[in-house]
């Protein structure tokens, strides 16, 4: 059973976002970004209470900006999904989850050492340039299922 309900078009959408956000971090880095996308779709809490579909996650606007910078600024996001990224996207949509993004709802590249918290959420780990953060204890049980 898939981690989240999705359509065939969602595979390409996740693949494009994974590539746009983490191509420089290789397949592993792209899988971690995919984890965050799927986690946001299943998280019924915090900033993601009204976000249930992959499209809603990718195109979510917070504070007047898209949650994923690549939607606004990313040339790669608007290129056709490649077979390799589609395969990786299908993996995260179906089953793949690993630390440090296993339960993460946020990531970013601080261009410096990772801060211990980000918007009050605890740091879970780093992969190359991306720092990952999961919800504070007791705030989002749904992301752990």
Backbone as a printed PyTorch tensor [residue, N CA C, xyz], in Angstrom:
tensor([[[  0.8400,  -1.1840,   0.0000],
         [  0.0000,   0.0000,   0.0000],
         [  0.8910,   1.2550,   0.0000]],

        [[  0.5580,   2.1990,  -0.8090],
         [  1.3320,   3.4300,  -0.9280],
         [  1.2300,   4.2590,   0.3530]],

        [[  2.2370,   5.0530,   0.6110],
         [  2.2400,   5.9320,   1.7900],
         [  1.1950,   7.0180,   1.6640]],

        [[  0.8990,   7.4210,   0.4260],
         [ -0.0640,   8.4830,   0.1670],
         [ -0.7850,   8.1540,  -1.1320]],

        [[ -2.0250,   8.5580,  -1.2230],
         [ -2.7780,   8.3580,  -2.4580],
         [ -2.2020,   9.2880,  -3.5350]],

        [[ -1.9720,   8.7490,  -4.7230],
         [ -1.4170,   9.5750,  -5.7910],
         [ -1.8780,   9.0980,  -7.1550]],

        [[ -1.7660,  10.0070,  -8.1080],
         [ -2.0860,   9.7110,  -9.5060],
         [ -0.7820,   9.5940, -10.2830]],

        [[ -0.8560,   9.0630, -11.4920],
         [  0.3390,   8.9350, -12.3300],
         [  1.0100,  10.2870, -12.5470]],

        [[  0.2140,  11.3400, -12.7210],
         [  0.7940,  12.6680, -12.9440],
         [  1.5640,  13.1640, -11.7210]],

        [[  1.2130,  12.6680, -10.5280],
         [  1.9210,  13.0630,  -9.3130],
         [  3.3490,  12.5160,  -9.2870]],

        [[  3.5600,  11.3670,  -9.9060],
         [  4.9110,  10.7980,  -9.9520],
         [  5.8420,  11.7750, -10.6570]],

        [[  5.4250,  12.2800, -11.7960],
         [  6.2490,  13.2300, -12.5380],
         [  6.4170,  14.5350, -11.7590]],

        [[  5.3790,  14.9730, -11.0810],
         [  5.4450,  16.2110, -10.3100],
         [  6.4620,  16.0900,  -9.1670]],

        [[  6.4060,  14.9950,  -8.4310],
         [  7.3710,  14.7660,  -7.3550],
         [  8.7760,  14.6250,  -7.9330]],

        [[  8.8940,  13.9110,  -9.0370],
         [ 10.2010,  13.7290,  -9.6820],
         [ 10.8100,  15.0650, -10.0780]],

        [[ 10.0040,  15.9380, -10.6390],
         [ 10.5020,  17.2550, -11.0500],
         [ 10.9450,  18.0790,  -9.8430]],

        [[ 10.1900,  18.0090,  -8.7440],
         [ 10.5550,  18.7680,  -7.5540],
         [ 11.8070,  18.1970,  -6.9080]],

        [[ 11.9060,  16.8910,  -6.8280],
         [ 13.0910,  16.2600,  -6.2490],
         [ 14.3420,  16.6850,  -7.0090]],

        [[ 14.2690,  16.6620,  -8.3130],
         [ 15.4190,  17.0480,  -9.1360],
         [ 15.7380,  18.5360,  -8.9500]],

        [[ 14.7100,  19.3700,  -8.9930],
         [ 14.9210,  20.8120,  -8.8940],
         [ 15.5180,  21.2110,  -7.5500]],

        [[ 15.0990,  20.5390,  -6.4890],
         [ 15.5460,  20.9070,  -5.1490],
         [ 16.8610,  20.2380,  -4.7470]],

        [[ 17.1910,  19.0810,  -5.3370],
         [ 18.3390,  18.3340,  -4.7990],
         [ 19.1790,  17.5960,  -5.8340]],

        [[ 19.1210,  17.9780,  -7.0860],
         [ 19.9060,  17.2560,  -8.0880],
         [ 21.3910,  17.2090,  -7.7190]],

        [[ 21.9020,  18.3010,  -7.1700],
         [ 23.3150,  18.3700,  -6.7930],
         [ 23.6750,  17.4640,  -5.6310]],

        [[ 22.6840,  16.8780,  -4.9890],
         [ 22.9360,  15.9940,  -3.8470],
         [ 22.7050,  14.5330,  -4.2070]],

        [[ 22.5910,  14.2650,  -5.4920],
         [ 22.4790,  12.8940,  -5.9640],
         [ 21.1400,  12.2470,  -5.6490]],

        [[ 21.0560,  10.9690,  -5.9780],
         [ 19.7940,  10.2460,  -5.7980],
         [ 19.3680,  10.2040,  -4.3360]],

        [[ 20.3130,  10.0240,  -3.4250],
         [ 19.9770,   9.9790,  -1.9990],
         [ 19.3500,  11.3010,  -1.5540]],

        [[ 19.9620,  12.4010,  -1.9370],
         [ 19.4220,  13.7170,  -1.5810],
         [ 18.0420,  13.9430,  -2.1660]],

        [[ 17.8300,  13.4750,  -3.3910],
         [ 16.5110,  13.6130,  -4.0130],
         [ 15.4740,  12.7750,  -3.2690]],

        [[ 15.8530,  11.5800,  -2.8210],
         [ 14.9280,  10.7530,  -2.0520],
         [ 14.5240,  11.4430,  -0.7470]],

        [[ 15.4640,  12.1090,  -0.0970],
         [ 15.1320,  12.8190,   1.1440],
         [ 14.1310,  13.9400,   0.8870]],

        [[ 14.3180,  14.6760,  -0.1910],
         [ 13.3520,  15.7260,  -0.5440],
         [ 11.9850,  15.0880,  -0.8050]],

        [[ 11.9780,  13.9660,  -1.4860],
         [ 10.7240,  13.2420,  -1.7200],
         [ 10.0490,  12.8370,  -0.4270]],

        [[ 10.8360,  12.4090,   0.5770],
         [ 10.2760,  12.0800,   1.8920],
         [  9.5140,  13.2520,   2.4660]],

        [[ 10.0980,  14.4360,   2.4000],
         [  9.4510,  15.6250,   2.9590],
         [  8.1420,  15.9050,   2.2280]],

        [[  8.1320,  15.7690,   0.9180],
         [  6.9080,  16.0030,   0.1360],
         [  5.8030,  15.0530,   0.5970]],

        [[  6.1030,  13.7690,   0.6770],
         [  5.0950,  12.7810,   1.0830],
         [  4.6880,  13.0090,   2.5390]],

        [[  5.6420,  13.3100,   3.4070],
         [  5.3150,  13.5630,   4.8150],
         [  4.3340,  14.7210,   4.9510]],

        [[  4.5060,  15.7510,   4.1540],
         [  3.5820,  16.8860,   4.2200],
         [  2.1760,  16.4830,   3.7760]],

        [[  2.0730,  15.5820,   2.8360],
         [  0.7520,  15.1440,   2.3660],
         [  0.0270,  14.3110,   3.4220]],

        [[  0.7720,  13.5860,   4.2540],
         [  0.1270,  12.7500,   5.2770],
         [  0.0090,  13.4570,   6.6270]],

        [[  0.7460,  14.5320,   6.8170],
         [  0.7350,  15.2480,   8.1040],
         [ -0.5370,  16.0770,   8.2270]],

        [[ -1.3450,  15.7440,   9.2010],
         [ -2.5800,  16.4900,   9.4470],
         [ -2.3450,  17.4040,  10.6410]],

        [[ -1.4090,  18.3470,  10.4730],
         [ -1.0110,  19.1900,  11.5940],
         [ -0.2710,  20.4310,  11.0990]],

        [[ -0.0370,  21.3350,  12.0240],
         [  0.7820,  22.5170,  11.7880],
         [  0.4100,  23.2140,  10.4790]],

        [[  1.3930,  23.5210,   9.6530],
         [  1.1480,  24.2320,   8.3920],
         [  0.5190,  23.3520,   7.3120]],

        [[  0.2990,  22.0840,   7.6110],
         [ -0.1220,  21.1300,   6.5840],
         [ -1.4880,  20.5070,   6.8410]],

        [[ -2.3090,  21.1380,   7.6750],
         [ -3.6490,  20.6210,   7.9840],
         [ -4.5400,  20.5250,   6.7580]],

        [[ -4.4520,  21.4740,   5.8540],
         [ -5.3300,  21.4980,   4.6810],
         [ -4.6270,  21.0480,   3.4080]],

        [[ -3.5390,  20.3220,   3.5510],
         [ -2.7560,  19.8610,   2.4090],
         [ -2.8400,  18.3390,   2.3810]],

        [[ -3.5920,  17.7880,   1.4460],
         [ -3.7940,  16.3400,   1.4030],
         [ -3.2570,  15.6930,   0.1370]],

        [[ -3.1230,  16.4260,  -0.9430],
         [ -2.6830,  15.8300,  -2.2050],
         [ -1.2650,  16.2830,  -2.5320]],

        [[ -0.6370,  15.5500,  -3.4160],
         [  0.7150,  15.9090,  -3.8530],
         [  0.6940,  17.2840,  -4.5160]],

        [[ -0.2960,  17.5630,  -5.3390],
         [ -0.3730,  18.8850,  -5.9800],
         [ -0.5030,  20.0030,  -4.9490]],

        [[ -1.3120,  19.7820,  -3.9290],
         [ -1.4630,  20.7970,  -2.8770],
         [ -0.1460,  21.0250,  -2.1440]],

        [[  0.6070,  19.9630,  -1.9100],
         [  1.9090,  20.0970,  -1.2460],
         [  2.8610,  20.9130,  -2.1240]],

        [[  2.9800,  20.5380,  -3.3710],
         [  3.9560,  21.1840,  -4.2670],
         [  3.6290,  22.6600,  -4.4730]],

        [[  2.3640,  22.9870,  -4.6170],
         [  1.9680,  24.3680,  -4.9300],
         [  1.4580,  25.1500,  -3.7130]],

        [[  1.7140,  24.6440,  -2.5120],
         [  1.2700,  25.3430,  -1.3020],
         [  1.9590,  26.7190,  -1.2000]],

        [[  1.1660,  27.7110,  -0.8270],
         [  1.6820,  29.0650,  -0.6110],
         [  1.6210,  29.3530,   0.8850]],

        [[  2.7420,  29.8270,   1.4230],
         [  2.8160,  30.2080,   2.8350],
         [  3.4890,  31.5700,   2.8950]],

        [[  2.8820,  32.4880,   3.6000],
         [  3.4720,  33.8110,   3.7380],
         [  3.6690,  34.5320,   2.4120]],

        [[  2.7960,  34.2590,   1.4560],
         [  2.8780,  34.9310,   0.1620],
         [  3.8490,  34.3170,  -0.8230]],

        [[  4.5350,  33.2370,  -0.4350],
         [  5.4840,  32.5660,  -1.3250],
         [  5.1740,  31.0810,  -1.3910]],

        [[  5.5830,  30.4620,  -2.4960],
         [  5.4630,  29.0090,  -2.5860],
         [  6.3740,  28.3730,  -1.5450]],

        [[  5.9090,  27.2840,  -0.9420],
         [  6.7010,  26.5790,   0.0590],
         [  8.0090,  26.0480,  -0.5180]],

        [[  7.9620,  25.6060,  -1.7580],
         [  9.1600,  25.1240,  -2.4320],
         [  9.6390,  26.2050,  -3.3930]],

        [[ 10.8310,  26.6820,  -3.1410],
         [ 11.3980,  27.7710,  -3.9240],
         [ 11.4550,  27.4420,  -5.4170]],

        [[ 11.6360,  26.1790,  -5.7520],
         [ 11.7760,  25.7830,  -7.1500],
         [ 10.5220,  26.0860,  -7.9830]],

        [[  9.3560,  26.1390,  -7.3590],
         [  8.1330,  26.4640,  -8.1080],
         [  8.2440,  27.8770,  -8.6790]],

        [[  8.8090,  28.7840,  -7.9030],
         [  8.9520,  30.1740,  -8.3120],
         [ 10.1870,  30.4160,  -9.1560]],

        [[ 11.3000,  29.8210,  -8.7400],
         [ 12.5880,  30.1840,  -9.3190],
         [ 13.2720,  29.0790, -10.1040]],

        [[ 12.7250,  27.8860, -10.0700],
         [ 13.4870,  26.7540, -10.5800],
         [ 13.2580,  26.4020, -12.0330]],

        [[ 14.2760,  26.5800, -12.8390],
         [ 14.1880,  26.1530, -14.2370],
         [ 14.0220,  24.6400, -14.3320]],

        [[ 14.7320,  23.8960, -13.4780],
         [ 14.6530,  22.4340, -13.5250],
         [ 13.2480,  21.9260, -13.2270]],

        [[ 12.5370,  22.6040, -12.3540],
         [ 11.1940,  22.1600, -12.0000],
         [ 10.2740,  22.1450, -13.2200]],

        [[ 10.5140,  23.0150, -14.1510],
         [  9.6320,  23.1180, -15.3160],
         [ 10.1130,  22.3030, -16.5050]],

        [[ 11.1500,  21.5000, -16.3270],
         [ 11.5890,  20.5640, -17.3570],
         [ 10.8610,  19.2380, -17.1740]],

        [[ 10.8050,  18.4750, -18.2300],
         [ 10.1470,  17.1600, -18.1900],
         [ 10.8740,  16.2360, -17.1970]],

        [[ 10.1050,  15.4510, -16.4660],
         [ 10.6790,  14.4830, -15.5240],
         [ 11.4260,  13.4010, -16.2940]],

        [[ 12.5710,  13.0240, -15.7910],
         [ 13.3750,  11.9770, -16.4200],
         [ 13.0680,  10.6280, -15.7730]],

        [[ 13.3230,   9.5230, -16.4840],
         [ 13.0100,   8.1920, -15.9460],
         [ 13.6440,   7.9060, -14.5820]],

        [[ 14.8850,   8.3040, -14.3760],
         [ 15.5450,   8.0480, -13.0900],
         [ 14.8010,   8.7150, -11.9490]],

        [[ 14.4580,   9.9920, -12.1180],
         [ 13.7470,  10.6890, -11.0440],
         [ 12.3330,  10.1450, -10.8630]],

        [[ 11.6930,   9.7190, -11.9410],
         [ 10.3540,   9.1200, -11.8140],
         [ 10.4220,   7.8460, -10.9710]],

        [[ 11.4570,   7.0490, -11.1930],
         [ 11.6160,   5.8140, -10.4120],
         [ 11.8020,   6.1590,  -8.9350]],

        [[ 12.6380,   7.1670,  -8.6500],
         [ 12.8550,   7.5900,  -7.2670],
         [ 11.5630,   8.1410,  -6.6460]],

        [[ 10.8310,   8.9210,  -7.4050],
         [  9.5730,   9.4880,  -6.9070],
         [  8.5840,   8.3810,  -6.5600]],

        [[  8.4900,   7.3790,  -7.4040],
         [  7.5850,   6.2730,  -7.1280],
         [  7.9960,   5.5470,  -5.8500]],

        [[  9.2920,   5.4080,  -5.6270],
         [  9.7810,   4.7820,  -4.3880],
         [  9.2920,   5.5430,  -3.1540]],

        [[  9.4440,   6.8680,  -3.1390],
         [  9.0320,   7.6060,  -1.9400],
         [  7.5190,   7.6390,  -1.7930]],

        [[  6.8010,   7.6840,  -2.8960],
         [  5.3390,   7.6710,  -2.8160],
         [  4.8340,   6.3280,  -2.2900]],

        [[  5.5110,   5.2590,  -2.6370],
         [  5.0620,   3.9300,  -2.2390],
         [  5.5490,   3.4910,  -0.8590]],

        [[  6.8510,   3.7020,  -0.5660],
         [  7.3530,   3.0960,   0.6700],
         [  8.6220,   3.7220,   1.2520]],

        [[  9.4630,   4.3600,   0.5030],
         [ 10.8130,   4.7060,   0.9540],
         [ 10.8110,   5.8300,   1.9780]],

        [[ 11.4420,   5.5950,   3.1250],
         [ 11.6270,   6.6130,   4.1850],
         [ 12.9290,   6.3050,   4.8920]],

        [[ 13.7690,   7.3230,   5.0410],
         [ 15.0150,   7.1200,   5.7690],
         [ 15.4050,   8.3650,   6.5360]],

        [[ 16.1460,   8.1380,   7.6080],
         [ 16.7240,   9.2180,   8.3960],
         [ 17.7470,   9.9430,   7.5150]],

        [[ 17.8590,  11.2560,   7.5560],
         [ 17.2800,  12.2000,   8.5000],
         [ 15.9240,  12.7740,   8.0770]],

        [[ 15.3890,  12.3330,   6.9440],
         [ 14.1180,  12.8930,   6.4650],
         [ 12.9260,  11.9790,   6.7400]],

        [[ 13.1370,  10.8950,   7.4430],
         [ 12.0760,   9.9090,   7.6770],
         [ 10.7720,  10.5540,   8.1520]],

        [[ 10.8530,  11.4680,   9.1100],
         [  9.6640,  12.1440,   9.6320],
         [  9.7070,  13.6520,   9.3990]],

        [[ 10.6560,  14.0960,   8.6090],
         [ 10.8640,  15.5340,   8.4140],
         [  9.7340,  16.1760,   7.6090]],

        [[  9.3800,  17.3770,   8.0260],
         [  8.4180,  18.1880,   7.2800],
         [  9.0820,  19.4040,   6.6480]],

        [[ 10.3430,  19.6420,   7.0140],
         [ 11.0480,  20.8160,   6.4960],
         [ 12.4930,  20.4670,   6.2020]],

        [[ 13.0580,  21.1740,   5.2560],
         [ 14.4930,  21.1170,   4.9930],
         [ 14.8890,  22.4570,   4.3890]],

        [[ 16.1490,  22.7830,   4.5120],
         [ 16.6640,  23.9470,   3.8240],
         [ 18.1800,  23.8880,   3.8050]],

        [[ 18.7650,  24.7070,   2.9790],
         [ 20.2130,  24.8300,   2.8730],
         [ 20.5930,  26.1640,   3.4980]],

        [[ 21.1850,  26.1490,   4.6970],
         [ 21.4960,  27.4070,   5.3710],
         [ 22.7820,  28.0840,   4.8670]],

        [[ 23.5130,  27.4070,   3.9860],
         [ 24.8170,  27.9210,   3.5360],
         [ 25.7080,  28.2240,   4.7340]],

        [[ 25.5350,  27.4410,   5.7910],
         [ 26.2720,  27.5590,   7.0540],
         [ 25.9440,  26.2800,   7.8410]],

        [[ 26.4930,  26.1210,   9.0360],
         [ 26.0970,  24.9570,   9.8450],
         [ 24.5870,  24.9520,  10.1240]],

        [[ 24.0310,  23.7530,  10.2350],
         [ 22.5970,  23.6180,  10.5060],
         [ 22.2730,  24.1290,  11.9050]],

        [[ 21.2750,  25.0000,  12.0200],
         [ 20.8660,  25.4280,  13.3650],
         [ 20.1570,  24.2830,  14.0950]],

        [[ 20.1910,  24.2740,  15.4350],
         [ 19.5770,  23.1890,  16.2020],
         [ 18.0510,  23.1490,  16.0910]],

        [[ 17.4390,  24.2730,  15.7620],
         [ 15.9950,  24.3070,  15.5060],
         [ 15.7590,  25.2310,  14.3210]],

        [[ 14.6090,  25.0590,  13.7080],
         [ 14.2100,  25.9280,  12.6120],
         [ 12.7280,  26.2000,  12.7920]],

        [[ 12.3780,  27.4530,  13.0080],
         [ 11.0050,  27.8250,  13.3410],
         [ 10.4790,  26.9770,  14.4970]],

        [[ 11.3470,  26.7280,  15.4720],
         [ 10.9560,  25.9900,  16.6690],
         [ 10.9090,  24.4840,  16.5130]],

        [[ 11.2820,  23.9620,  15.3670],
         [ 11.2250,  22.5170,  15.1170],
         [ 12.6330,  21.9320,  15.2290]],

        [[ 12.7730,  20.7490,  15.8360],
         [ 14.0960,  20.1800,  16.0800],
         [ 14.7960,  19.6340,  14.8280]],

        [[ 16.0900,  19.8390,  14.8060],
         [ 16.9890,  19.3300,  13.7650],
         [ 17.0840,  17.8190,  13.8880]],

        [[ 16.9540,  17.1060,  12.7630],
         [ 17.0640,  15.6470,  12.8050],
         [ 18.3160,  15.1410,  12.1230]],

        [[ 18.9270,  15.9600,  11.2880],
         [ 20.1400,  15.5210,  10.6270],
         [ 20.3950,  16.2990,   9.3610]],

        [[ 21.5260,  15.9990,   8.7690],
         [ 21.9510,  16.7170,   7.5720],
         [ 22.4080,  15.7270,   6.5170]],

        [[ 22.1160,  16.0350,   5.2700],
         [ 22.6770,  15.2970,   4.1510],
         [ 23.2420,  16.3250,   3.1930]],

        [[ 24.5400,  16.2640,   2.9980],
         [ 25.2550,  17.2450,   2.1880],
         [ 24.8810,  18.6480,   2.6430]],

        [[ 24.2510,  19.4670,   1.7920],
         [ 23.9590,  20.8510,   2.1730],
         [ 22.5940,  21.0640,   2.8190]],

        [[ 21.7370,  20.0320,   2.8380],
         [ 20.3890,  20.2060,   3.3670],
         [ 20.2880,  19.7760,   4.8310]],

        [[ 19.6360,  20.6150,   5.6230],
         [ 19.3380,  20.3390,   7.0250],
         [ 17.8660,  19.9240,   7.0990]],

        [[ 17.5610,  18.8890,   7.8750],
         [ 16.1960,  18.3730,   7.9810],
         [ 15.6530,  18.5700,   9.3890]],

        [[ 14.3330,  18.8530,   9.4450],
         [ 13.6560,  19.1570,  10.7080],
         [ 12.3140,  18.4310,  10.7600]],

        [[ 12.0460,  17.8040,  11.8890],
         [ 10.7560,  17.1360,  12.0730],
         [  9.9650,  17.8890,  13.1280]],

        [[  8.6720,  17.6020,  13.2290],
         [  7.8440,  18.3360,  14.1910],
         [  8.2920,  18.1000,  15.6280]],

        [[  8.1340,  19.1200,  16.4450],
         [  8.4330,  18.9940,  17.8750],
         [  7.5540,  17.8990,  18.4730]],

        [[  8.0640,  17.2280,  19.4690],
         [  7.3410,  16.1210,  20.1170],
         [  5.9270,  16.5340,  20.4840]],

        [[  4.9810,  15.6500,  20.1860],
         [  3.5950,  15.8490,  20.5780],
         [  2.7990,  16.8100,  19.7040]],

        [[  3.3680,  17.2720,  18.5930],
         [  2.6570,  18.2510,  17.7540],
         [  2.1120,  17.6830,  16.4530]],

        [[  2.5130,  16.4590,  16.0910],
         [  2.0940,  15.9730,  14.7680],
         [  2.1930,  14.4540,  14.6840]],

        [[  1.3540,  13.7570,  15.4160],
         [  1.4000,  12.2980,  15.4600],
         [  1.2420,  11.6630,  14.0750]],

        [[  0.4720,  12.2810,  13.1920],
         [  0.1810,  11.6890,  11.8870],
         [  1.4120,  11.4880,  11.0140]],

        [[  2.4430,  12.2750,  11.2000],
         [  3.6370,  12.1380,  10.3610],
         [  4.4300,  10.8860,  10.7190]],

        [[  4.2060,  10.3350,  11.9090],
         [  4.9490,   9.1680,  12.3550],
         [  4.2850,   7.8400,  11.9810]],

        [[  3.1170,   7.9030,  11.3500],
         [  2.4380,   6.6430,  11.0090],
         [  2.8670,   6.1310,   9.6580]]])
